[in-house]
Amino acid sequence: MLYYMVRKEEMRQPVRICVVDGQGGGIGAAVIKRLKEVYQEEHEIIALGTNAIATAQMLKARANRGATGENAIVQTVATADIIIGPIAVILPNAMMGELTPRMAEAIAAARALKLLLPLTQERVEIVGLKPEPLPHLVEHIVSSRLKEIVQDV
């Protein structure tokens, strides 16, 4: 099983991963699909969509549960161990206005580790990063970075 190590002296707890996406939900669906291929049902994956279409796409990718909208995102990210999504999820009014300032603040302020994909349609550029296609970024998060964070027991 996979567990998230909070502190060495604390008991290990199951990982709760929130995947946040908007618009068509394609990025979140790709992440969830790969998470399920690699880790199967060993941890909880919650799909959080800024709209119903995004949530539905992530649920089709086999998220354990899903919720839609501002209040659902604000409340649920507070319970996450890890949040995964495009960098736009911490930019107020991103995703053509779907990502509200309250959502962006809740995600950025959450105690969870944020694994953000450097993909955005906003006028934001992350200097120093080599542009990579979505499948490569998803693979890096799921098979490399997440394995460093989450330990097999």
DSSP file (Angstrom, degrees, kcal/mol; ACC not computed):
  #  RESIDUE AA STRUCTURE BP1 BP2  ACC     N-H-->O    O-->H-N    N-H-->O    O-->H-N    TCO  KAPPA ALPHA  PHI   PSI    X-CA   Y-CA   Z-CA
    1    1 A M              0   0    0      0, 0.0   152,-1.9     0, 0.0     2,-0.4   0.000 360.0 360.0 360.0 156.4    0.0    0.0    0.0
    2    2 A L  E     -A  152   0A   0     40,-0.5    13,-0.5   150,-0.2     2,-0.3  -0.795 360.0-179.0 -97.9 140.4    1.0    3.6   -0.5
    3    3 A Y  E     -AB 151  14A   0    148,-1.6   148,-1.7    -2,-0.4     2,-0.5  -0.966  25.4-128.1-137.0 153.0    1.2    5.9    2.5
    4    4 A Y  E     -AB 150  13A   0      9,-2.4     9,-1.1    -2,-0.3     2,-0.8  -0.898  20.7-141.6-102.5 125.2    2.0    9.6    2.9
    5    5 A M        +     0   0    0    144,-0.6     3,-0.1    -2,-0.5     7,-0.1  -0.779  25.6 170.9 -90.7 111.2    4.7   10.3    5.5
    6    6 A V  S    S-     0   0    0     -2,-0.8     2,-0.3     1,-0.4    -1,-0.2   0.952  74.1 -13.2 -81.8 -58.1    3.8   13.4    7.4
    7    7 A R    >   -     0   0    0      4,-0.1     3,-1.2     1,-0.1    -1,-0.4  -0.979  68.5-116.5-140.3 151.0    6.5   13.1   10.1
    8    8 A K  T 3  S+     0   0    0     -2,-0.3     4,-0.1     1,-0.3    -1,-0.1   0.863 114.4  48.4 -56.6 -39.1    8.7   10.2   10.9
    9    9 A E  T 3  S+     0   0    0      2,-0.1    -1,-0.3    -3,-0.1     2,-0.2   0.637  97.5  87.7 -80.5 -12.5    7.3    9.7   14.4
   10   10 A E  S <  S-     0   0    0     -3,-1.2     2,-0.2     1,-0.1    -4,-0.1  -0.504  89.4 -99.3 -85.2 155.6    3.7    9.9   13.3
   11   11 A M        -     0   0    0     -2,-0.2    -5,-0.2     1,-0.1     2,-0.2  -0.479  45.4-106.9 -68.1 141.0    1.6    7.0   12.1
   12   12 A R        -     0   0    0     -2,-0.2    -7,-0.1    -7,-0.1    -1,-0.1  -0.493  36.5-160.8 -73.7 138.9    1.4    6.7    8.3
   13   13 A Q  E     -B    4   0A   0     -9,-1.1    -9,-2.4    -2,-0.2    -3,-0.0  -0.872  26.8 -93.8-119.3 150.9   -1.9    7.6    6.8
   14   14 A P  E     -B    3   0A   0      0, 0.0     2,-0.3     0, 0.0   -11,-0.2  -0.286  48.2-105.4 -60.3 149.6   -3.4    6.8    3.4
   15   15 A V        -     0   0    0    -13,-0.5    29,-2.0    27,-0.3     2,-0.6  -0.595  26.1-160.8 -81.1 135.3   -2.8    9.4    0.7
   16   16 A R  E     -c   44   0B   0     -2,-0.3    65,-2.6    27,-0.2    66,-1.8  -0.967  11.8-169.7-116.2 112.8   -5.7   11.7   -0.4
   17   17 A I  E     -cd  45  82B   0     27,-3.0    29,-3.0    -2,-0.6     2,-0.5  -0.906   6.7-161.2-108.1 123.3   -4.9   13.2   -3.8
   18   18 A C  E     -cd  46  83B   0     64,-2.8    66,-2.8    -2,-0.5     2,-0.6  -0.913   3.6-161.1-102.0 124.9   -7.1   16.0   -5.2
   19   19 A V  E     -cd  47  84B   0     27,-2.8    29,-3.1    -2,-0.5     2,-0.4  -0.936  10.6-164.2-106.2 120.7   -6.9   16.5   -9.0
   20   20 A V  E     +c   48   0B   0     64,-2.6     2,-0.3    -2,-0.6    29,-0.2  -0.895  21.0 144.9-111.5 131.8   -8.2   20.0   -9.9
   21   21 A D  E     -c   49   0B   0     27,-2.0    29,-1.9    -2,-0.4    30,-0.3  -0.968  20.0-167.9-155.3 167.9   -9.1   20.9  -13.5
   22   22 A G    >   +     0   0    0     -2,-0.3     3,-2.6    27,-0.2     4,-0.2  -0.619  55.4  39.2-140.2-161.1  -11.6   23.0  -15.5
   23   23 A Q  T 3  S-     0   0    0      1,-0.3    31,-0.4    72,-0.2    30,-0.1  -0.285 131.2  -9.1  47.4-114.4  -12.8   23.7  -19.0
   24   24 A G  T 3  S-     0   0    0     29,-0.1    -1,-0.3    30,-0.1    33,-0.1   0.558  87.3-127.9 -89.3  -7.4  -13.0   20.2  -20.6
   25   25 A G    <>  +     0   0    0     -3,-2.6     4,-2.4    32,-0.1     5,-0.2   0.606  65.5 133.7  75.6  11.9  -11.2   18.3  -17.8
   26   26 A G  H  >  +     0   0    0     -4,-0.2     4,-2.1     2,-0.2     5,-0.1   0.872  69.6  48.0 -65.2 -39.3   -8.6   16.8  -20.2
   27   27 A I  H  > S+     0   0    0     -5,-0.2     4,-2.1     2,-0.2    -1,-0.2   0.957 114.9  45.3 -66.6 -49.6   -5.6   17.5  -18.1
   28   28 A G  H  > S+     0   0    0      1,-0.2     4,-2.7     2,-0.2     5,-0.2   0.889 112.2  52.2 -60.4 -40.4   -7.2   16.2  -15.0
   29   29 A A  H  X S+     0   0    0     -4,-2.4     4,-2.6     2,-0.2    -1,-0.2   0.899 108.7  50.4 -63.6 -40.9   -8.5   13.1  -16.8
   30   30 A A  H  X S+     0   0    0     -4,-2.1     4,-1.9     2,-0.2    -1,-0.2   0.905 112.3  47.3 -63.8 -41.4   -5.0   12.3  -18.2
   31   31 A V  H  X S+     0   0    0     -4,-2.1     4,-2.6     2,-0.2    -2,-0.2   0.945 114.0  46.4 -64.3 -48.6   -3.5   12.6  -14.7
   32   32 A I  H  X S+     0   0    0     -4,-2.7     4,-2.6     1,-0.2     5,-0.2   0.907 109.9  53.7 -63.4 -42.6   -6.1   10.4  -13.1
   33   33 A K  H  X S+     0   0    0     -4,-2.6     4,-1.9     1,-0.2    -1,-0.2   0.927 112.7  43.7 -58.1 -45.4   -5.9    7.8  -15.8
   34   34 A R  H  X S+     0   0    0     -4,-1.9     4,-2.3     2,-0.2     5,-0.3   0.892 110.9  54.5 -70.0 -38.9   -2.2    7.5  -15.3
   35   35 A L  H  X S+     0   0    0     -4,-2.6     4,-3.2     1,-0.2     5,-0.5   0.926 110.5  47.2 -56.9 -44.9   -2.5    7.5  -11.5
   36   36 A K  H  X S+     0   0    0     -4,-2.6     4,-1.5     1,-0.2    -1,-0.2   0.868 110.3  52.4 -67.1 -37.3   -4.9    4.6  -11.7
   37   37 A E  H  < S+     0   0    0     -4,-1.9    -1,-0.2    -5,-0.2    -2,-0.2   0.910 120.3  33.3 -63.5 -41.6   -2.7    2.7  -14.1
   38   38 A V  H  < S+     0   0    0     -4,-2.3    -2,-0.2    -5,-0.1    -3,-0.2   0.916 135.9  20.3 -82.4 -45.4    0.3    3.0  -11.8
   39   39 A Y  H >< S-     0   0    0     -4,-3.2     3,-1.9    -5,-0.3    -3,-0.2   0.496  81.2-168.3-108.3  -6.1   -1.2    2.9   -8.3
   40   40 A Q  T 3<  -     0   0    0     -4,-1.5     3,-0.3    -5,-0.5    -1,-0.2  -0.287  69.3 -23.3  52.3-123.8   -4.6    1.2   -9.0
   41   41 A E  T 3  S+     0   0    0      1,-0.2    -1,-0.2     3,-0.0    -5,-0.1   0.051 102.2 112.3-106.4  24.8   -6.8    1.6   -5.9
   42   42 A E  S <  S+     0   0    0     -3,-1.9   -40,-0.5    -6,-0.1     2,-0.3   0.584  82.5  22.3 -77.5  -9.1   -4.1    2.0   -3.3
   43   43 A H  S    S-     0   0    0     -3,-0.3     2,-0.5   -29,-0.1   -27,-0.2  -0.955  87.6 -95.3-150.1 166.7   -5.0    5.6   -2.5
   44   44 A E  E     -c   16   0B   0    -29,-2.0   -27,-3.0    -2,-0.3     2,-0.5  -0.742  31.0-167.4 -93.0 128.2   -8.0    8.0   -2.8
   45   45 A I  E     -c   17   0B   0     -2,-0.5    19,-1.7   -29,-0.2    20,-1.4  -0.967   2.7-166.9-117.1 122.0   -8.3   10.2   -5.9
   46   46 A I  E     -ce  18  65B   0    -29,-3.0   -27,-2.8    -2,-0.5     2,-0.5  -0.938  11.3-145.8-112.0 123.5  -10.8   13.0   -5.7
   47   47 A A  E     -ce  19  66B   0     18,-3.1    20,-2.2    -2,-0.5     2,-0.5  -0.773  14.9-172.2 -87.8 124.4  -11.7   14.9   -8.9
   48   48 A L  E     -ce  20  67B   0    -29,-3.1   -27,-2.0    -2,-0.5     2,-0.4  -0.947   7.0-173.1-120.8 110.4  -12.5   18.5   -8.4
   49   49 A G  E     -ce  21  68B   0     18,-2.4    20,-2.4    -2,-0.5   -27,-0.2  -0.790  31.1-145.3-105.5 144.2  -13.9   20.3  -11.4
   50   50 A T  S    S+     0   0    0    -29,-1.9     2,-0.3    -2,-0.4    20,-0.2   0.657  94.8  20.5 -75.1 -14.9  -14.5   24.0  -11.9
   51   51 A N  S  > S-     0   0    0    -30,-0.3     4,-2.0    18,-0.1     5,-0.2  -0.947  88.3-104.8-146.6 166.6  -17.5   22.9  -14.0
   52   52 A A  H  > S+     0   0    0     -2,-0.3     4,-2.6     1,-0.2     5,-0.2   0.824 116.0  56.1 -65.5 -33.7  -19.6   19.7  -14.4
   53   53 A I  H  > S+     0   0    0      2,-0.2     4,-2.3     1,-0.2    -1,-0.2   0.935 108.2  47.5 -65.1 -45.3  -18.0   18.7  -17.7
   54   54 A A  H  > S+     0   0    0    -31,-0.4     4,-1.9     1,-0.2    -2,-0.2   0.919 113.5  48.2 -61.7 -43.8  -14.5   18.7  -16.2
   55   55 A T  H  X S+     0   0    0     -4,-2.0     4,-2.4     1,-0.2    -2,-0.2   0.925 110.7  51.3 -62.5 -44.7  -15.7   16.7  -13.2
   56   56 A A  H  X S+     0   0    0     -4,-2.6     4,-2.2     1,-0.2    -2,-0.2   0.901 108.9  50.7 -60.5 -42.4  -17.5   14.2  -15.5
   57   57 A Q  H  X S+     0   0    0     -4,-2.3     4,-1.1     1,-0.2    -1,-0.2   0.898 111.7  47.7 -63.1 -40.1  -14.3   13.7  -17.6
   58   58 A M  H  <>S+     0   0    0     -4,-1.9     5,-1.4     1,-0.2    -2,-0.2   0.859 110.3  51.8 -71.0 -34.6  -12.2   13.0  -14.5
   59   59 A L  H ><5S+     0   0    0     -4,-2.4     3,-1.8     1,-0.2    -2,-0.2   0.876 105.5  55.6 -67.5 -36.5  -14.8   10.6  -13.1
   60   60 A K  H 3<5S+     0   0    0     -4,-2.2    -1,-0.2     1,-0.3    -2,-0.2   0.803  99.8  60.6 -63.1 -28.3  -14.7    8.7  -16.4
   61   61 A A  T 3<5S-     0   0    0     -4,-1.1    -1,-0.3    -5,-0.2   -25,-0.2   0.425 129.4-100.2 -79.4   1.9  -11.0    8.4  -15.9
   62   62 A R  T < 5 +     0   0    0     -3,-1.8    -3,-0.2     1,-0.2    -2,-0.2   0.758  57.6 170.9  88.1  30.8  -11.9    6.5  -12.7
   63   63 A A      < -     0   0    0     -5,-1.4    -1,-0.2     1,-0.1   -17,-0.2  -0.405  39.4-126.4 -61.1 149.4  -11.5    9.0   -9.9
   64   64 A N  S    S-     0   0    0    -19,-1.7     2,-0.3     1,-0.2   -18,-0.2   0.894  85.2  -5.2 -67.3 -39.9  -12.9    7.6   -6.6
   65   65 A R  E     -e   46   0B   0    -20,-1.4   -18,-3.1     2,-0.0     2,-0.3  -0.951  67.1-159.7-147.5 164.7  -15.1   10.6   -6.1
   66   66 A G  E     -e   47   0B   0     -2,-0.3     2,-0.3   -20,-0.2   -18,-0.2  -0.997   7.2-177.6-150.1 154.3  -15.8   13.9   -7.7
   67   67 A A  E     -e   48   0B   0    -20,-2.2   -18,-2.4    -2,-0.3     2,-0.4  -0.981  14.5-142.1-149.1 157.2  -17.3   17.3   -6.9
   68   68 A T  E     +e   49   0B   0     -2,-0.3     4,-0.4   -20,-0.2   -18,-0.2  -0.942  47.1  20.6-126.8 141.4  -17.9   20.5   -8.9
   69   69 A G  S  > S-     0   0    0    -20,-2.4     4,-2.2    -2,-0.4     5,-0.2  -0.155  86.7 -56.1 102.3 173.4  -17.7   24.2   -8.2
   70   70 A E  H  > S+     0   0    0      1,-0.2     4,-2.8     2,-0.2     5,-0.2   0.925 126.0  43.5 -59.0 -54.3  -16.2   26.8   -5.9
   71   71 A N  H  > S+     0   0    0      1,-0.2     4,-2.6     2,-0.2     5,-0.3   0.896 113.0  52.6 -65.3 -38.8  -17.5   25.6   -2.5
   72   72 A A  H  > S+     0   0    0     -4,-0.4     4,-2.2     2,-0.2    -1,-0.2   0.916 113.6  43.9 -60.9 -43.4  -16.7   21.9   -3.3
   73   73 A I  H  X S+     0   0    0     -4,-2.2     4,-2.4     2,-0.2     5,-0.3   0.946 113.8  49.8 -67.1 -48.3  -13.1   22.9   -4.2
   74   74 A V  H  X S+     0   0    0     -4,-2.8     4,-0.6     1,-0.2    -2,-0.2   0.913 117.2  40.5 -57.8 -45.3  -12.6   25.2   -1.3
   75   75 A Q  H  < S+     0   0    0     -4,-2.6     3,-0.2    -5,-0.2     4,-0.2   0.889 117.6  46.2 -72.4 -39.6  -13.8   22.7    1.2
   76   76 A T  H >< S+     0   0    0     -4,-2.2     3,-1.9    -5,-0.3     4,-0.3   0.867 102.5  59.4 -78.9 -37.3  -12.1   19.6   -0.2
   77   77 A V  H >< S+     0   0    0     -4,-2.4     3,-1.1     1,-0.3    35,-0.4   0.785  95.6  66.9 -63.6 -23.0   -8.6   20.9   -0.9
   78   78 A A  T 3< S+     0   0    0     -4,-0.6    -1,-0.3    -5,-0.3    33,-0.2   0.706 103.3  45.7 -67.1 -18.2   -8.4   21.6    2.8
   79   79 A T  T <  S+     0   0    0     -3,-1.9    -1,-0.2    -4,-0.2    -2,-0.2   0.393  92.5 110.7-102.9   1.3   -8.5   17.8    3.4
   80   80 A A    <   -     0   0    0     -3,-1.1   -63,-0.2    -4,-0.3     3,-0.1  -0.414  49.8-164.2 -81.7 150.8   -6.0   16.9    0.7
   81   81 A D  S    S+     0   0    0    -65,-2.6    32,-2.1     1,-0.4     2,-0.4   0.751  86.8  17.4 -91.6 -37.2   -2.5   15.5    1.2
   82   82 A I  E     -df  17 113B   0    -66,-1.8   -64,-2.8    30,-0.2     2,-0.5  -0.998  66.0-160.0-137.8 137.4   -1.5   16.2   -2.4
   83   83 A I  E     -df  18 114B   0     30,-2.8    32,-3.1    -2,-0.4     2,-0.4  -0.982  11.5-172.0-118.3 128.9   -3.1   18.6   -5.0
   84   84 A I  E     +df  19 115B   0    -66,-2.8   -64,-2.6    -2,-0.5    32,-0.2  -0.968  27.5 108.5-121.7 136.7   -2.4   18.0   -8.7
   85   85 A G  E     - f   0 116B   0     30,-1.5    32,-2.6    -2,-0.4   -64,-0.1  -0.965  67.5 -59.6 178.5 175.8   -3.4   20.3  -11.5
   86   86 A P  E >   - f   0 117B   0      0, 0.0     3,-2.3     0, 0.0     4,-0.1  -0.386  55.8-106.8 -69.3 156.3   -2.2   22.9  -14.1
   87   87 A I  G >  S+     0   0    0     30,-2.6     3,-1.9    32,-0.3    33,-0.1   0.750 113.5  78.2 -57.8 -22.9   -0.5   25.9  -12.6
   88   88 A A  G >  S+     0   0    0     31,-0.8     3,-1.9     1,-0.3     6,-0.3   0.710  73.3  79.1 -59.2 -19.8   -3.6   27.9  -13.5
   89   89 A V  G <  S+     0   0    0     -3,-2.3    -1,-0.3     1,-0.3    18,-0.2   0.622  96.3  44.7 -69.4  -9.7   -5.3   26.5  -10.4
   90   90 A I  G <  S+     0   0    0     -3,-1.9    -1,-0.3    -4,-0.1    -2,-0.2   0.236  95.3  91.4-112.6  12.8   -3.5   29.0   -8.3
   91   91 A L  S X  S-     0   0    0     -3,-1.9     3,-1.8    -4,-0.1     8,-0.1  -0.920  80.1-125.0-108.9 111.6   -4.2   32.0  -10.6
   92   92 A P  T 3  S+     0   0    0      0, 0.0     8,-0.2     0, 0.0    -2,-0.1  -0.250  92.5   9.7 -55.1 137.7   -7.3   33.9   -9.8
   93   93 A N  T 3> S+     0   0    0      6,-2.4     4,-0.9     1,-0.2     7,-0.2   0.615  95.1 143.4  68.2  16.2   -9.7   34.2  -12.8
   94   94 A A  T <4> +     0   0    0     -3,-1.8     5,-2.1     5,-0.5     3,-0.4  -0.130  44.7  50.7 -73.6 178.6   -7.8   31.7  -14.9
   95   95 A M  T >45S-     0   0    0      1,-0.2     3,-1.7     2,-0.2   -72,-0.2   0.911 140.6 -53.7  55.1  48.4   -9.4   29.1  -17.2
   96   96 A M  T 345S-     0   0    0      1,-0.3    -1,-0.2    -3,-0.1    -2,-0.2   0.824 109.4 -49.4  57.4  35.0  -11.5   31.9  -18.9
   97   97 A G  T 3<5S+     0   0    0     -4,-0.9    -1,-0.3    -3,-0.4    -2,-0.2   0.345 113.8 113.1  91.3  -6.0  -12.8   33.0  -15.5
   98   98 A E  T < 5 +     0   0    0     -3,-1.7     2,-1.0    -4,-0.3    -3,-0.2   0.843  63.9  71.3 -66.9 -32.7  -13.8   29.5  -14.2
   99   99 A L  S   <S-     0   0    0     -5,-2.1    -6,-2.4    -8,-0.1    -5,-0.5  -0.744  81.8-153.1 -89.6 102.9  -11.1   29.5  -11.5
  100  100 A T     >  -     0   0    0     -2,-1.0     4,-2.5    -8,-0.2     5,-0.2  -0.289  25.5-111.9 -74.9 158.9  -12.4   32.0   -9.0
  101  101 A P  H  > S+     0   0    0      0, 0.0     4,-2.4     0, 0.0     5,-0.2   0.870 119.8  55.2 -56.3 -36.4  -10.1   34.0   -6.7
  102  102 A R  H  > S+     0   0    0      2,-0.2     4,-2.2     1,-0.2     5,-0.2   0.897 108.6  47.3 -65.4 -39.9  -11.6   32.1   -3.7
  103  103 A M  H  > S+     0   0    0      2,-0.2     4,-2.5     1,-0.2     5,-0.2   0.950 112.5  48.9 -63.4 -49.6  -10.7   28.7   -5.4
  104  104 A A  H  X S+     0   0    0     -4,-2.5     4,-2.6     1,-0.2     5,-0.2   0.901 112.7  48.3 -58.7 -42.8   -7.1   29.9   -6.2
  105  105 A E  H  X S+     0   0    0     -4,-2.4     4,-2.4    -5,-0.2    -1,-0.2   0.920 111.3  49.4 -64.7 -44.1   -6.6   31.2   -2.7
  106  106 A A  H  X S+     0   0    0     -4,-2.2     4,-1.0     2,-0.2    -2,-0.2   0.899 114.0  45.5 -63.6 -40.7   -7.9   27.9   -1.1
  107  107 A I  H >< S+     0   0    0     -4,-2.5     3,-0.5   -18,-0.2    -2,-0.2   0.946 115.4  45.8 -67.7 -48.0   -5.6   25.8   -3.3
  108  108 A A  H 3< S+     0   0    0     -4,-2.6    -2,-0.2     1,-0.2    -1,-0.2   0.852 117.3  44.7 -63.5 -34.6   -2.6   27.9   -2.8
  109  109 A A  H 3< S+     0   0    0     -4,-2.4    -1,-0.2    -5,-0.2    -2,-0.2   0.597  86.3 115.7 -87.2 -11.5   -3.2   28.1    1.0
  110  110 A A  S << S-     0   0    0     -4,-1.0   -32,-0.1    -3,-0.5     4,-0.1  -0.234  71.4-129.0 -59.8 146.7   -3.9   24.4    1.5
  111  111 A R  S    S+     0   0    0    -33,-0.2    -1,-0.1   -34,-0.1   -33,-0.1   0.683  78.1 106.3 -69.4 -16.8   -1.5   22.5    3.6
  112  112 A A  S    S-     0   0    0    -35,-0.4     2,-0.3     1,-0.1   -30,-0.2  -0.188  83.4-103.7 -63.2 151.8   -1.2   19.9    0.9
  113  113 A L  E     -f   82   0B   0    -32,-2.1   -30,-2.8     2,-0.0     2,-0.6  -0.634  37.2-140.8 -70.5 132.7    1.8   19.6   -1.3
  114  114 A K  E     -f   83   0B   0     -2,-0.3     2,-0.7   -32,-0.2   -30,-0.2  -0.891  16.1-169.8-102.6 121.8    0.9   21.1   -4.7
  115  115 A L  E     -f   84   0B   0    -32,-3.1   -30,-1.5    -2,-0.6     2,-0.5  -0.913  19.4-171.8-107.5 102.1    2.3   19.3   -7.8
  116  116 A L  E     -f   85   0B   0     -2,-0.7   -29,-0.1   -32,-0.2   -32,-0.1  -0.826  20.2-136.9-107.7 130.7    1.5   21.8  -10.6
  117  117 A L  E     -f   86   0B   0    -32,-2.6     2,-2.7    -2,-0.5   -30,-2.6  -0.683  22.9-125.7 -81.2 130.8    1.9   21.2  -14.3
  118  118 A P  S    S+     0   0    0      0, 0.0     2,-0.4     0, 0.0    14,-0.2  -0.269  70.6 121.1 -77.6  57.8    3.5   24.2  -16.1
  119  119 A L        +     0   0    0     -2,-2.7   -31,-0.8    12,-0.1   -32,-0.3  -0.978  30.2 150.6-120.0 130.5    0.6   24.4  -18.6
  120  120 A T        -     0   0    0     -2,-0.4     4,-0.1   -33,-0.1   -26,-0.0  -0.981  42.5-158.3-158.1 146.9   -1.4   27.5  -18.9
  121  121 A Q  S    S+     0   0    0     -2,-0.3    -1,-0.1     2,-0.1     2,-0.0   0.370  75.0  98.6 -98.7  -0.2   -3.4   29.5  -21.5
  122  122 A E  S    S-     0   0    0      1,-0.1     2,-1.9     2,-0.1    -2,-0.1  -0.275  97.4 -94.5 -79.3 170.7   -3.0   32.6  -19.3
  123  123 A R  S    S+     0   0    0     -2,-0.0     2,-0.4     2,-0.0    -1,-0.1  -0.419  87.7 117.0 -85.2  62.3   -0.4   35.2  -20.0
  124  124 A V        -     0   0    0     -2,-1.9     2,-0.4    -4,-0.1    -4,-0.1  -0.998  41.5-173.2-131.7 132.1    2.1   33.5  -17.6
  125  125 A E        -     0   0    0     -2,-0.4     2,-0.9    -6,-0.0    -6,-0.0  -0.994  18.5-144.1-127.5 132.9    5.4   32.0  -18.5
  126  126 A I    >   -     0   0    0     -2,-0.4     3,-1.3    -8,-0.1     2,-0.1  -0.846  26.9-140.1 -96.1 106.4    7.6   30.0  -16.1
  127  127 A V  T 3  S+     0   0    0     -2,-0.9     3,-0.1     1,-0.2    -2,-0.0  -0.394  79.6  27.7 -70.9 138.6   11.1   31.0  -17.1
  128  128 A G  T 3  S+     0   0    0      1,-0.3     2,-0.4    -2,-0.1    -1,-0.2   0.282  89.8 116.0  97.4 -10.0   13.7   28.3  -17.1
  129  129 A L    <   -     0   0    0     -3,-1.3    -1,-0.3   -11,-0.0    -3,-0.1  -0.772  63.2-132.1 -94.4 136.6   11.4   25.4  -17.8
  130  130 A K        -     0   0    0     -2,-0.4     2,-0.1    -3,-0.1    -3,-0.0  -0.746  33.1-111.1 -81.5 125.2   11.7   23.4  -21.1
  131  131 A P        -     0   0    0      0, 0.0    -1,-0.1     0, 0.0   -12,-0.1  -0.361  42.5-176.3 -59.1 131.3    8.2   23.1  -22.7
  132  132 A E        -     0   0    0    -14,-0.2     2,-0.1    -2,-0.1    -3,-0.0  -0.941  28.5-104.9-127.9 149.3    7.1   19.4  -22.5
  133  133 A P    >>  -     0   0    0      0, 0.0     4,-1.9     0, 0.0     3,-0.8  -0.390  38.6-106.2 -70.4 154.8    4.0   17.7  -23.9
  134  134 A L  H 3> S+     0   0    0      1,-0.2     4,-2.7     2,-0.2     5,-0.3   0.867 117.0  56.5 -50.5 -46.7    1.3   16.8  -21.4
  135  135 A P  H 3> S+     0   0    0      0, 0.0     4,-2.2     0, 0.0    -1,-0.2   0.880 108.2  48.5 -58.1 -36.6    2.0   13.0  -21.5
  136  136 A H  H <> S+     0   0    0     -3,-0.8     4,-2.1     2,-0.2    -2,-0.2   0.906 112.4  48.1 -68.2 -40.9    5.6   13.6  -20.5
  137  137 A L  H  X S+     0   0    0     -4,-1.9     4,-2.3     2,-0.2    -1,-0.2   0.907 111.9  49.3 -65.4 -42.0    4.6   16.0  -17.6
  138  138 A V  H  X S+     0   0    0     -4,-2.7     4,-2.8     1,-0.2     5,-0.3   0.926 110.7  50.5 -62.9 -45.1    2.0   13.5  -16.4
  139  139 A E  H  X>S+     0   0    0     -4,-2.2     4,-2.5    -5,-0.3     5,-0.6   0.900 109.6  51.1 -61.1 -40.9    4.5   10.7  -16.5
  140  140 A H  I  X>S+     0   0    0     -4,-2.1     5,-2.7     3,-0.2     4,-1.2   0.926 113.6  44.2 -63.5 -44.4    7.0   12.8  -14.5
  141  141 A I  I  <>S+     0   0    0     -4,-2.3     5,-2.7     3,-0.2     6,-0.2   0.954 122.4  36.1 -63.7 -49.5    4.4   13.6  -11.8
  142  142 A V  I  <5S+     0   0    0     -4,-2.8     5,-0.2    -5,-0.2    -2,-0.2   0.932 128.1  29.4 -75.3 -47.8    3.0   10.1  -11.5
  143  143 A S  I  <5S+     0   0    0     -4,-2.5    -3,-0.2    -5,-0.3    -1,-0.2   0.702 133.3  20.7 -92.8 -19.6    6.1    7.9  -11.9
  144  144 A S  I  X<S+     0   0    0     -4,-1.2     4,-1.4    -5,-0.6    -3,-0.2   0.782 125.7  33.2-110.3 -68.5    8.9   10.1  -10.7
  145  145 A R  I  ><S+     0   0    0     -5,-2.7     4,-1.4     1,-0.2     3,-0.4   0.911 119.3  48.9 -64.0 -45.8    7.9   12.9   -8.3
  146  146 A L  H  ><S+     0   0    0     -5,-2.7     4,-3.4    -6,-0.3    -1,-0.2   0.870 108.1  55.4 -63.9 -36.4    4.9   11.1   -6.6
  147  147 A K  H  4 S+     0   0    0      1,-0.2    -1,-0.2    -6,-0.2    -2,-0.2   0.824 105.5  53.3 -65.8 -29.8    7.1    8.0   -6.0
  148  148 A E  H  < S+     0   0    0     -4,-1.4    -1,-0.2    -3,-0.4    -2,-0.2   0.845 117.6  37.1 -68.7 -33.2    9.6   10.3   -4.2
  149  149 A I  H  < S+     0   0    0     -4,-1.4  -144,-0.6    -3,-0.1     2,-0.5   0.886 114.3  54.9 -86.4 -44.1    6.9   11.7   -2.0
  150  150 A V  E  < S-A    4   0A   0     -4,-3.4     2,-0.4    -5,-0.2  -146,-0.2  -0.800  77.1-149.1 -99.0 130.4    4.7    8.6   -1.4
  151  151 A Q  E     -A    3   0A   0   -148,-1.7  -148,-1.6    -2,-0.5     2,-0.3  -0.805  11.0-126.9-106.8 139.6    6.5    5.5    0.0
  152  152 A D  E      A    2   0A   0     -2,-0.4  -150,-0.2  -150,-0.2    -5,-0.0  -0.642 360.0 360.0 -75.8 134.7    5.7    1.8   -0.6
  153  153 A V              0   0    0   -152,-1.9    -1,-0.1    -2,-0.3  -151,-0.1   0.344 360.0 360.0-122.0 360.0    5.3    0.0    2.7
